[in-house]
Amino acid sequence: MDTNTRQFIEHVERDATRNYPFTEAHQDRLETGPGYPWDEVRLDEMDLQSAQDLMLSENLRVQGDYSVVVTDPQWIQHLTVGDWWRTTAYPTHADRLLAGEATTDS
């Protein structure tokens, strides 16, 4: 994942974090919460109870909002409002875009 990242990602900035650092109180709230609907249905297509459970579960977890600028719009053209996916985070040593490498013209 680290190699060639700069060919796809021009810039990433963390805009916000929530529930960080994760505490025992957060864990206790998660363990007594509704669980997590892992069926990967779009949020706008879920039944009301599943959507509410998803939102509650998400609001209890460590969260971060990021602004991501890609080197070419085609890398994200398949994304639409309401898309979501499971994710996790790992330490990375991704290479960065070098001066003069950004090409957003198609």
N, C-alpha and C positions, 0 to 999 in steps of 0.2 A: 504494500500500500504506500510505503514511503517514497519509492522511486517513481519519478515522473509526475508527481502530484502537481508540480508547477505548470504542466501542460494543460491541466484542466481547471485548476483553482488559481485565480489571480490574487485574491485577498480574502481573509477571514477575520472577523472581529467578534468577540464575545460582547453582547449588548447587556445581558442580565443573567443573574443566577438566582435560584430560589431553593429553599430547603437545604442550603449548604452552609456549614458542614452538616452532614447527616448525623443526627443524634439518636440516642436510645428512644427518646420521645417520638421521633419520626417513625422509627421501627415499630414501636408499640401501636401507633395509629395505623400503619400499614397492615399489621397482623390482624387487627380487628376490623379492617375495612372490607369492601365488597369483593376484593380480588381483582383480576384483570381479564377483560374479555379478549382473548387471544385469537379470535376468528378473523382478524384483519379485514373486516368489512369497513368500507368508508364510513366516517363519522356521520355524514349526512344521510346514510342509508341504514343506520342502526335503529333498532327499536328504541323507544325513549328510555327504558330502564337500562339497557346496555350502554347507551350513550352517557347517561348520568353516572353509571358505575365507572366507565372509562375516565370521565373527567375527574371524578373524585379520586380515583386511583392515581391518575397523573399528577394531580395537585398535591399528593402526599410524597412524591418522589423528588429526588434531586433533579433540578431542571436547569437548562441554560438556553438562552436565545442567542442566535448567531446571525450575523449578516455575512453572506457568502457571495463573492463576485466571481463568476466563472469566466474562463477565457473565451468561451463561445456559447451563445444562447442555446445552441442545439443540445448541450449537455443537460439542460433542465426543461426543454420544451414539452416533455411528456408529463410534467408535474401540473396538477390542477388543485384548486382550492378544495379542501376536504381530504386530500391524500395524507396518510400517516403511515408510519412504519416503526417496528421495534428497532431499537438501537442501543448501543452501549458505547463507552468511550475507553480508549486505550492510549497509553503514552505513545507519542509518535515523534519521529525525526524526519518528517516529510520535507522534501526539498521545496524551496521557495522559488517563485518566479524571478528570473534574473532580469535586470534592466534591458529593455528592448525586446523581450520575449512576448509580451502581451499582444495578442492579435484578436481583436473583437470584430474586425471587418470580415464579412463573409462574401 
